[in-house]
Amino acid sequence: MAVPKKKTSKSRKGMRRAHDHVAKPTVIYCECGEPTVPHRVCASCGVYKGKQMIAVDNGE
Ligand SMILES: [Zn+2]
């Protein structure tokens, strides 16, 4: 079995794991009041940059 030649220091381990966390998605609030992700069409009203991009039926 392959065995590491040197012990991985706490510092090295920490550097390797620096990118292991899952990024929290940024939440912004649309003009319609719904929370949404920036630079994406709002899922509840279909508006992006003040324009209606997709047709959404709002449960009428
Ligand atoms: Zn919206």
N, CA, C, O and the ligand as a Tripos MOL2 file, in Angstrom:
@<TRIPOS>MOLECULE
protein
  241   239    61     0     0
PROTEIN
NO_CHARGES

@<TRIPOS>ATOM
      1 N           0.8410   -1.1960    0.0000 N.3       1 MET1
      2 CA          0.0000    0.0000    0.0000 C.3       1 MET1
      3 C           0.8780    1.2490    0.0000 C.2       1 MET1
      4 O           1.8840    1.3100    0.7070 O.2       1 MET1
      5 N           0.4970    2.2290   -0.7860 N.am      2 ALA2
      6 CA          1.2480    3.4910   -0.8170 C.3       2 ALA2
      7 C           1.0710    4.2380    0.5060 C.2       2 ALA2
      8 O          -0.0380    4.3620    1.0270 O.2       2 ALA2
      9 N           2.1720    4.7230    1.0230 N.am      3 VAL3
     10 CA          2.1450    5.4110    2.3180 C.3       3 VAL3
     11 C           2.7570    6.7960    2.1440 C.2       3 VAL3
     12 O           3.8050    6.9230    1.5090 O.2       3 VAL3
     13 N           2.1300    7.8400    2.6920 N.am      4 PRO4
     14 CA          2.7050    9.1810    2.5850 C.3       4 PRO4
     15 C           4.0680    9.2440    3.2640 C.2       4 PRO4
     16 O           4.2600    8.6940    4.3480 O.2       4 PRO4
     17 N           5.0080    9.9190    2.6160 N.am      5 LYS5
     18 CA          6.3730    9.9830    3.1360 C.3       5 LYS5
     19 C           6.4630   10.9100    4.3490 C.2       5 LYS5
     20 O           7.2230   10.6570    5.2840 O.2       5 LYS5
     21 N           5.6720   11.9910    4.3160 N.am      6 LYS6
     22 CA          5.7180   12.9750    5.3930 C.3       6 LYS6
     23 C           4.3300   13.1420    6.0180 C.2       6 LYS6
     24 O           3.3020   13.0200    5.3520 O.2       6 LYS6
     25 N           4.3440   13.4200    7.2940 N.am      7 LYS7
     26 CA          3.0860   13.7180    7.9860 C.3       7 LYS7
     27 C           2.5010   15.0170    7.4310 C.2       7 LYS7
     28 O           3.2200   16.0030    7.2650 O.2       7 LYS7
     29 N           1.1990   15.0180    7.1450 N.am      8 THR8
     30 CA          0.5300   16.2430    6.7150 C.3       8 THR8
     31 C           0.3210   17.1280    7.9430 C.2       8 THR8
     32 O          -0.3590   16.7390    8.8920 O.2       8 THR8
     33 N           0.9150   18.3270    7.9110 N.am      9 SER9
     34 CA          0.8090   19.2210    9.0660 C.3       9 SER9
     35 C          -0.6070   19.7720    9.1970 C.2       9 SER9
     36 O          -1.3840   19.7510    8.2420 O.2       9 SER9
     37 N          -0.9290   20.2630   10.3800 N.am     10 LYS10
     38 CA         -2.2320   20.8950   10.6030 C.3      10 LYS10
     39 C          -2.4390   22.0460    9.6310 C.2      10 LYS10
     40 O          -3.5480   22.2920    9.1560 O.2      10 LYS10
     41 N          -1.3220   22.7610    9.3420 N.am     11 SER11
     42 CA         -1.3800   23.8890    8.4120 C.3      11 SER11
     43 C          -1.7430   23.4210    7.0100 C.2      11 SER11
     44 O          -2.6300   23.9960    6.3800 O.2      11 SER11
     45 N          -1.0690   22.3840    6.5110 N.am     12 ARG12
     46 CA         -1.3450   21.8320    5.1730 C.3      12 ARG12
     47 C          -2.7810   21.3300    5.0790 C.2      12 ARG12
     48 O          -3.4910   21.5870    4.1060 O.2      12 ARG12
     49 N          -3.1830   20.6120    6.1110 N.am     13 LYS13
     50 CA         -4.5450   20.0640    6.1460 C.3      13 LYS13
     51 C          -5.5560   21.2110    6.0590 C.2      13 LYS13
     52 O          -6.5450   21.1360    5.3310 O.2      13 LYS13
     53 N          -5.2780   22.2850    6.8290 N.am     14 GLY14
     54 CA         -6.1640   23.4390    6.8210 C.3      14 GLY14
     55 C          -6.2200   24.1130    5.4600 C.2      14 GLY14
     56 O          -7.2820   24.5300    4.9970 O.2      14 GLY14
     57 N          -5.0320   24.2120    4.8160 N.am     15 MET15
     58 CA         -4.9870   24.8410    3.4830 C.3      15 MET15
     59 C          -5.7840   24.0140    2.4830 C.2      15 MET15
     60 O          -6.5090   24.5620    1.6530 O.2      15 MET15
     61 N          -5.6470   22.6800    2.5650 N.am     16 ARG16
     62 CA         -6.3740   21.7970    1.6420 C.3      16 ARG16
     63 C          -7.8720   21.9430    1.8460 C.2      16 ARG16
     64 O          -8.6450   21.9410    0.8880 O.2      16 ARG16
     65 N          -8.2770   22.0700    3.1150 N.am     17 ARG17
     66 CA         -9.7140   22.1020    3.4190 C.3      17 ARG17
     67 C         -10.3110   23.5020    3.3320 C.2      17 ARG17
     68 O         -11.4980   23.6890    3.5980 O.2      17 ARG17
     69 N          -9.5050   24.4730    2.9650 N.am     18 ALA18
     70 CA         -9.9930   25.8550    2.9120 C.3      18 ALA18
     71 C         -11.1460   26.0160    1.9350 C.2      18 ALA18
     72 O         -11.9870   26.8980    2.1070 O.2      18 ALA18
     73 N         -11.1940   25.1570    0.8930 N.am     19 HIS19
     74 CA        -12.2300   25.2950   -0.1350 C.3      19 HIS19
     75 C         -13.3310   24.2590    0.0130 C.2      19 HIS19
     76 O         -14.1730   24.1220   -0.8750 O.2      19 HIS19
     77 N         -13.3380   23.5250    1.1230 N.am     20 ASP20
     78 CA        -14.2780   22.4030    1.2640 C.3      20 ASP20
     79 C         -15.7010   22.8280    1.6060 C.2      20 ASP20
     80 O         -16.6450   22.0710    1.3790 O.2      20 ASP20
     81 N         -15.8640   24.0260    2.1460 N.am     21 HIS21
     82 CA        -17.2030   24.4170    2.5610 C.3      21 HIS21
     83 C         -18.1010   24.6510    1.3440 C.2      21 HIS21
     84 O         -17.6220   24.9540    0.2510 O.2      21 HIS21
     85 N         -19.3910   24.5050    1.5520 N.am     22 VAL22
     86 CA        -20.3790   24.7940    0.5170 C.3      22 VAL22
     87 C         -20.7690   26.2590    0.6530 C.2      22 VAL22
     88 O         -21.1470   26.7140    1.7320 O.2      22 VAL22
     89 N         -20.6720   26.9960   -0.4610 N.am     23 ALA23
     90 CA        -20.9880   28.4180   -0.4170 C.3      23 ALA23
     91 C         -22.4810   28.6200   -0.2030 C.2      23 ALA23
     92 O         -23.3140   27.9790   -0.8430 O.2      23 ALA23
     93 N         -22.7940   29.5280    0.7120 N.am     24 LYS24
     94 CA        -24.2000   29.8760    0.9220 C.3      24 LYS24
     95 C         -24.6780   30.7070   -0.2630 C.2      24 LYS24
     96 O         -23.9970   31.6560   -0.6520 O.2      24 LYS24
     97 N         -25.8240   30.3790   -0.8440 N.am     25 PRO25
     98 CA        -26.3160   31.2180   -1.9350 C.3      25 PRO25
     99 C         -26.7260   32.5990   -1.4230 C.2      25 PRO25
    100 O         -27.3330   32.7240   -0.3590 O.2      25 PRO25
    101 N         -26.3870   33.6270   -2.1910 N.am     26 THR26
    102 CA        -26.7820   34.9900   -1.8440 C.3      26 THR26
    103 C         -28.2660   35.1660   -2.1390 C.2      26 THR26
    104 O         -28.7460   34.7700   -3.2010 O.2      26 THR26
    105 N         -28.9740   35.7480   -1.2150 N.am     27 VAL27
    106 CA        -30.4070   35.9670   -1.4070 C.3      27 VAL27
    107 C         -30.6670   37.4590   -1.5140 C.2      27 VAL27
    108 O         -30.2510   38.2410   -0.6590 O.2      27 VAL27
    109 N         -31.3620   37.8410   -2.5810 N.am     28 ILE28
    110 CA        -31.8310   39.2180   -2.7130 C.3      28 ILE28
    111 C         -33.3480   39.1840   -2.7880 C.2      28 ILE28
    112 O         -33.9330   38.1200   -2.9880 O.2      28 ILE28
    113 N         -33.9850   40.3200   -2.6330 N.am     29 TYR29
    114 CA        -35.4380   40.3720   -2.6980 C.3      29 TYR29
    115 C         -35.8810   41.0790   -3.9680 C.2      29 TYR29
    116 O         -35.4930   42.2150   -4.2430 O.2      29 TYR29
    117 N         -36.6970   40.3810   -4.7230 N.am     30 CYS30
    118 CA        -37.2320   40.8930   -5.9820 C.3      30 CYS30
    119 C         -38.2040   42.0370   -5.7040 C.2      30 CYS30
    120 O         -38.6550   42.2210   -4.5730 O.2      30 CYS30
    121 N         -38.5210   42.8030   -6.7500 N.am     31 GLU31
    122 CA        -39.5140   43.8760   -6.6090 C.3      31 GLU31
    123 C         -40.8830   43.3330   -6.2260 C.2      31 GLU31
    124 O         -41.6980   44.0380   -5.6310 O.2      31 GLU31
    125 N         -41.1310   42.0430   -6.5810 N.am     32 CYS32
    126 CA        -42.4100   41.4240   -6.2110 C.3      32 CYS32
    127 C         -42.3890   40.9740   -4.7500 C.2      32 CYS32
    128 O         -43.4100   40.5200   -4.2320 O.2      32 CYS32
    129 N         -41.2390   41.0940   -4.0800 N.am     33 GLY33
    130 CA        -41.1710   40.7590   -2.6630 C.3      33 GLY33
    131 C         -40.6530   39.3690   -2.3650 C.2      33 GLY33
    132 O         -40.4310   39.0210   -1.2050 O.2      33 GLY33
    133 N         -40.4570   38.5630   -3.4130 N.am     34 GLU34
    134 CA        -40.0100   37.1900   -3.1970 C.3      34 GLU34
    135 C         -38.4820   37.1310   -3.1050 C.2      34 GLU34
    136 O         -37.7980   37.8620   -3.8210 O.2      34 GLU34
    137 N         -37.9370   36.2720   -2.2320 N.am     35 PRO35
    138 CA        -36.4870   36.0920   -2.2160 C.3      35 PRO35
    139 C         -36.0320   35.3630   -3.4700 C.2      35 PRO35
    140 O         -36.6820   34.4110   -3.9010 O.2      35 PRO35
    141 N         -34.9250   35.7950   -4.0620 N.am     36 THR36
    142 CA        -34.4130   35.1840   -5.2830 C.3      36 THR36
    143 C         -32.8890   35.2960   -5.3220 C.2      36 THR36
    144 O         -32.2810   35.9010   -4.4380 O.2      36 THR36
    145 N         -32.2850   34.7150   -6.3410 N.am     37 VAL37
    146 CA        -30.8290   34.7030   -6.4900 C.3      37 VAL37
    147 C         -30.4420   35.8330   -7.4330 C.2      37 VAL37
    148 O         -31.1230   36.0400   -8.4380 O.2      37 VAL37
    149 N         -29.3640   36.5800   -7.1450 N.am     38 PRO38
    150 CA        -28.9790   37.6550   -8.0400 C.3      38 PRO38
    151 C         -28.5960   37.1650   -9.4450 C.2      38 PRO38
    152 O         -28.1040   36.0480   -9.6040 O.2      38 PRO38
    153 N         -28.8220   37.9900  -10.4370 N.am     39 HIS39
    154 CA        -28.5100   37.7070  -11.8510 C.3      39 HIS39
    155 C         -29.2900   36.5250  -12.3970 C.2      39 HIS39
    156 O         -28.8330   35.8320  -13.3050 O.2      39 HIS39
    157 N         -30.4810   36.2980  -11.8310 N.am     40 ARG40
    158 CA        -31.3620   35.2450  -12.3270 C.3      40 ARG40
    159 C         -32.7690   35.8340  -12.4490 C.2      40 ARG40
    160 O         -33.1530   36.7420  -11.7130 O.2      40 ARG40
    161 N         -33.5200   35.2830  -13.4050 N.am     41 VAL41
    162 CA        -34.9220   35.6570  -13.5180 C.3      41 VAL41
    163 C         -35.6450   35.2060  -12.2500 C.2      41 VAL41
    164 O         -35.4350   34.0930  -11.7680 O.2      41 VAL41
    165 N         -36.4990   36.0800  -11.7150 N.am     42 CYS42
    166 CA        -37.2710   35.7350  -10.5240 C.3      42 CYS42
    167 C         -38.1990   34.5660  -10.8390 C.2      42 CYS42
    168 O         -38.9160   34.5940  -11.8390 O.2      42 CYS42
    169 N         -38.1890   33.5450   -9.9940 N.am     43 ALA43
    170 CA        -38.9790   32.3450  -10.2550 C.3      43 ALA43
    171 C         -40.4680   32.5780  -10.0460 C.2      43 ALA43
    172 O         -41.2890   31.8480  -10.6020 O.2      43 ALA43
    173 N         -40.8300   33.5840   -9.2530 N.am     44 SER44
    174 CA        -42.2520   33.7660   -8.9570 C.3      44 SER44
    175 C         -42.9240   34.7720   -9.8800 C.2      44 SER44
    176 O         -44.1200   34.6420  -10.1410 O.2      44 SER44
    177 N         -42.1910   35.7860  -10.3950 N.am     45 CYS45
    178 CA        -42.8310   36.7510  -11.2900 C.3      45 CYS45
    179 C         -42.1960   36.7750  -12.6860 C.2      45 CYS45
    180 O         -42.7630   37.3830  -13.5940 O.2      45 CYS45
    181 N         -41.0250   36.1270  -12.8880 N.am     46 GLY46
    182 CA        -40.4250   36.0390  -14.2210 C.3      46 GLY46
    183 C         -39.8060   37.3300  -14.7190 C.2      46 GLY46
    184 O         -39.5990   37.4870  -15.9220 O.2      46 GLY46
    185 N         -39.5000   38.2730  -13.8050 N.am     47 VAL47
    186 CA        -38.9440   39.5600  -14.2040 C.3      47 VAL47
    187 C         -37.4400   39.5630  -13.9410 C.2      47 VAL47
    188 O         -36.9810   39.1120  -12.8920 O.2      47 VAL47
    189 N         -36.6790   40.0780  -14.9100 N.am     48 TYR48
    190 CA        -35.2540   40.3000  -14.7030 C.3      48 TYR48
    191 C         -34.9030   41.6520  -15.2860 C.2      48 TYR48
    192 O         -35.3260   41.9720  -16.3970 O.2      48 TYR48
    193 N         -34.1260   42.4690  -14.5480 N.am     49 LYS49
    194 CA        -33.7460   43.8230  -14.9460 C.3      49 LYS49
    195 C         -34.9730   44.6500  -15.3500 C.2      49 LYS49
    196 O         -34.9260   45.4170  -16.3110 O.2      49 LYS49
    197 N         -36.0560   44.4840  -14.6110 N.am     50 GLY50
    198 CA        -37.2530   45.2750  -14.8520 C.3      50 GLY50
    199 C         -38.0540   44.8620  -16.0620 C.2      50 GLY50
    200 O         -39.0330   45.5260  -16.4010 O.2      50 GLY50
    201 N         -37.6630   43.7630  -16.7390 N.am     51 LYS51
    202 CA        -38.4000   43.3040  -17.9170 C.3      51 LYS51
    203 C         -39.0170   41.9460  -17.6390 C.2      51 LYS51
    204 O         -38.4430   41.1180  -16.9320 O.2      51 LYS51
    205 N         -40.2150   41.7260  -18.2170 N.am     52 GLN52
    206 CA        -40.8480   40.4090  -18.1190 C.3      52 GLN52
    207 C         -40.1320   39.4600  -19.0750 C.2      52 GLN52
    208 O         -40.2440   39.5990  -20.2930 O.2      52 GLN52
    209 N         -39.4010   38.5020  -18.5260 N.am     53 MET53
    210 CA        -38.5900   37.6120  -19.3670 C.3      53 MET53
    211 C         -39.3130   36.3030  -19.6740 C.2      53 MET53
    212 O         -39.2270   35.7960  -20.7930 O.2      53 MET53
    213 N         -40.0070   35.7650  -18.7130 N.am     54 ILE54
    214 CA        -40.7460   34.5170  -18.9390 C.3      54 ILE54
    215 C         -42.1700   34.6860  -18.4160 C.2      54 ILE54
    216 O         -42.4210   35.4270  -17.4650 O.2      54 ILE54
    217 N         -43.0820   33.9860  -19.0560 N.am     55 ALA55
    218 CA        -44.4790   34.0270  -18.6160 C.3      55 ALA55
    219 C         -44.6480   33.1240  -17.4070 C.2      55 ALA55
    220 O         -44.2660   31.9530  -17.4320 O.2      55 ALA55
    221 N         -45.2220   33.6790  -16.3520 N.am     56 VAL56
    222 CA        -45.4500   32.9150  -15.1230 C.3      56 VAL56
    223 C         -46.9130   33.0810  -14.7440 C.2      56 VAL56
    224 O         -47.4210   34.2010  -14.6950 O.2      56 VAL56
    225 N         -47.5920   31.9700  -14.4780 N.am     57 ASP57
    226 CA        -48.9410   32.1200  -13.9440 C.3      57 ASP57
    227 C         -48.8540   32.1230  -12.4230 C.2      57 ASP57
    228 O         -48.3460   31.1840  -11.8110 O.2      57 ASP57
    229 N         -49.3530   33.1840  -11.8370 N.am     58 ASN58
    230 CA        -49.2260   33.3870  -10.4040 C.3      58 ASN58
    231 C         -50.3640   32.7250   -9.6200 C.2      58 ASN58
    232 O         -50.9230   33.3030   -8.6880 O.2      58 ASN58
    233 N         -50.6860   31.4980  -10.0280 N.am     59 GLY59
    234 CA        -51.6940   30.7280   -9.3090 C.3      59 GLY59
    235 C         -53.0700   31.3510   -9.3150 C.2      59 GLY59
    236 O         -53.7610   31.3600   -8.2970 O.2      59 GLY59
    237 N         -53.4730   31.8790  -10.4750 N.am     60 GLU60
    238 CA        -54.7900   32.5200  -10.5600 C.3      60 GLU60
    239 C         -55.8620   31.5240  -10.9520 C.2      60 GLU60
    240 O         -57.0310   31.8900  -11.0710 O.2      60 GLU60
    241 ZN        -40.2810   38.6230   -8.6070 Zn       61 ZN61
@<TRIPOS>BOND
     1     1     2 1
     2     2     3 1
     3     3     4 2
     4     3     5 am
     5     5     6 1
     6     6     7 1
     7     7     8 2
     8     7     9 am
     9     9    10 1
    10    10    11 1
    11    11    12 2
    12    11    13 am
    13    13    14 1
    14    14    15 1
    15    15    16 2
    16    15    17 am
    17    17    18 1
    18    18    19 1
    19    19    20 2
    20    19    21 am
    21    21    22 1
    22    22    23 1
    23    23    24 2
    24    23    25 am
    25    25    26 1
    26    26    27 1
    27    27    28 2
    28    27    29 am
    29    29    30 1
    30    30    31 1
    31    31    32 2
    32    31    33 am
    33    33    34 1
    34    34    35 1
    35    35    36 2
    36    35    37 am
    37    37    38 1
    38    38    39 1
    39    39    40 2
    40    39    41 am
    41    41    42 1
    42    42    43 1
    43    43    44 2
    44    43    45 am
    45    45    46 1
    46    46    47 1
    47    47    48 2
    48    47    49 am
    49    49    50 1
    50    50    51 1
    51    51    52 2
    52    51    53 am
    53    53    54 1
    54    54    55 1
    55    55    56 2
    56    55    57 am
    57    57    58 1
    58    58    59 1
    59    59    60 2
    60    59    61 am
    61    61    62 1
    62    62    63 1
    63    63    64 2
    64    63    65 am
    65    65    66 1
    66    66    67 1
    67    67    68 2
    68    67    69 am
    69    69    70 1
    70    70    71 1
    71    71    72 2
    72    71    73 am
    73    73    74 1
    74    74    75 1
    75    75    76 2
    76    75    77 am
    77    77    78 1
    78    78    79 1
    79    79    80 2
    80    79    81 am
    81    81    82 1
    82    82    83 1
    83    83    84 2
    84    83    85 am
    85    85    86 1
    86    86    87 1
    87    87    88 2
    88    87    89 am
    89    89    90 1
    90    90    91 1
    91    91    92 2
    92    91    93 am
    93    93    94 1
    94    94    95 1
    95    95    96 2
    96    95    97 am
    97    97    98 1
    98    98    99 1
    99    99   100 2
   100    99   101 am
   101   101   102 1
   102   102   103 1
   103   103   104 2
   104   103   105 am
   105   105   106 1
   106   106   107 1
   107   107   108 2
   108   107   109 am
   109   109   110 1
   110   110   111 1
   111   111   112 2
   112   111   113 am
   113   113   114 1
   114   114   115 1
   115   115   116 2
   116   115   117 am
   117   117   118 1
   118   118   119 1
   119   119   120 2
   120   119   121 am
   121   121   122 1
   122   122   123 1
   123   123   124 2
   124   123   125 am
   125   125   126 1
   126   126   127 1
   127   127   128 2
   128   127   129 am
   129   129   130 1
   130   130   131 1
   131   131   132 2
   132   131   133 am
   133   133   134 1
   134   134   135 1
   135   135   136 2
   136   135   137 am
   137   137   138 1
   138   138   139 1
   139   139   140 2
   140   139   141 am
   141   141   142 1
   142   142   143 1
   143   143   144 2
   144   143   145 am
   145   145   146 1
   146   146   147 1
   147   147   148 2
   148   147   149 am
   149   149   150 1
   150   150   151 1
   151   151   152 2
   152   151   153 am
   153   153   154 1
   154   154   155 1
   155   155   156 2
   156   155   157 am
   157   157   158 1
   158   158   159 1
   159   159   160 2
   160   159   161 am
   161   161   162 1
   162   162   163 1
   163   163   164 2
   164   163   165 am
   165   165   166 1
   166   166   167 1
   167   167   168 2
   168   167   169 am
   169   169   170 1
   170   170   171 1
   171   171   172 2
   172   171   173 am
   173   173   174 1
   174   174   175 1
   175   175   176 2
   176   175   177 am
   177   177   178 1
   178   178   179 1
   179   179   180 2
   180   179   181 am
   181   181   182 1
   182   182   183 1
   183   183   184 2
   184   183   185 am
   185   185   186 1
   186   186   187 1
   187   187   188 2
   188   187   189 am
   189   189   190 1
   190   190   191 1
   191   191   192 2
   192   191   193 am
   193   193   194 1
   194   194   195 1
   195   195   196 2
   196   195   197 am
   197   197   198 1
   198   198   199 1
   199   199   200 2
   200   199   201 am
   201   201   202 1
   202   202   203 1
   203   203   204 2
   204   203   205 am
   205   205   206 1
   206   206   207 1
   207   207   208 2
   208   207   209 am
   209   209   210 1
   210   210   211 1
   211   211   212 2
   212   211   213 am
   213   213   214 1
   214   214   215 1
   215   215   216 2
   216   215   217 am
   217   217   218 1
   218   218   219 1
   219   219   220 2
   220   219   221 am
   221   221   222 1
   222   222   223 1
   223   223   224 2
   224   223   225 am
   225   225   226 1
   226   226   227 1
   227   227   228 2
   228   227   229 am
   229   229   230 1
   230   230   231 1
   231   231   232 2
   232   231   233 am
   233   233   234 1
   234   234   235 1
   235   235   236 2
   236   235   237 am
   237   237   238 1
   238   238   239 1
   239   239   240 2
@<TRIPOS>SUBSTRUCTURE
     1 MET1         2 RESIDUE 1 A MET
     2 ALA2         6 RESIDUE 1 A ALA
     3 VAL3        10 RESIDUE 1 A VAL
     4 PRO4        14 RESIDUE 1 A PRO
     5 LYS5        18 RESIDUE 1 A LYS
     6 LYS6        22 RESIDUE 1 A LYS
     7 LYS7        26 RESIDUE 1 A LYS
     8 THR8        30 RESIDUE 1 A THR
     9 SER9        34 RESIDUE 1 A SER
    10 LYS10       38 RESIDUE 1 A LYS
    11 SER11       42 RESIDUE 1 A SER
    12 ARG12       46 RESIDUE 1 A ARG
    13 LYS13       50 RESIDUE 1 A LYS
    14 GLY14       54 RESIDUE 1 A GLY
    15 MET15       58 RESIDUE 1 A MET
    16 ARG16       62 RESIDUE 1 A ARG
    17 ARG17       66 RESIDUE 1 A ARG
    18 ALA18       70 RESIDUE 1 A ALA
    19 HIS19       74 RESIDUE 1 A HIS
    20 ASP20       78 RESIDUE 1 A ASP
    21 HIS21       82 RESIDUE 1 A HIS
    22 VAL22       86 RESIDUE 1 A VAL
    23 ALA23       90 RESIDUE 1 A ALA
    24 LYS24       94 RESIDUE 1 A LYS
    25 PRO25       98 RESIDUE 1 A PRO
    26 THR26      102 RESIDUE 1 A THR
    27 VAL27      106 RESIDUE 1 A VAL
    28 ILE28      110 RESIDUE 1 A ILE
    29 TYR29      114 RESIDUE 1 A TYR
    30 CYS30      118 RESIDUE 1 A CYS
    31 GLU31      122 RESIDUE 1 A GLU
    32 CYS32      126 RESIDUE 1 A CYS
    33 GLY33      130 RESIDUE 1 A GLY
    34 GLU34      134 RESIDUE 1 A GLU
    35 PRO35      138 RESIDUE 1 A PRO
    36 THR36      142 RESIDUE 1 A THR
    37 VAL37      146 RESIDUE 1 A VAL
    38 PRO38      150 RESIDUE 1 A PRO
    39 HIS39      154 RESIDUE 1 A HIS
    40 ARG40      158 RESIDUE 1 A ARG
    41 VAL41      162 RESIDUE 1 A VAL
    42 CYS42      166 RESIDUE 1 A CYS
    43 ALA43      170 RESIDUE 1 A ALA
    44 SER44      174 RESIDUE 1 A SER
    45 CYS45      178 RESIDUE 1 A CYS
    46 GLY46      182 RESIDUE 1 A GLY
    47 VAL47      186 RESIDUE 1 A VAL
    48 TYR48      190 RESIDUE 1 A TYR
    49 LYS49      194 RESIDUE 1 A LYS
    50 GLY50      198 RESIDUE 1 A GLY
    51 LYS51      202 RESIDUE 1 A LYS
    52 GLN52      206 RESIDUE 1 A GLN
    53 MET53      210 RESIDUE 1 A MET
    54 ILE54      214 RESIDUE 1 A ILE
    55 ALA55      218 RESIDUE 1 A ALA
    56 VAL56      222 RESIDUE 1 A VAL
    57 ASP57      226 RESIDUE 1 A ASP
    58 ASN58      230 RESIDUE 1 A ASN
    59 GLY59      234 RESIDUE 1 A GLY
    60 GLU60      238 RESIDUE 1 A GLU
    61 ZN61       241 GROUP 0 **** ****
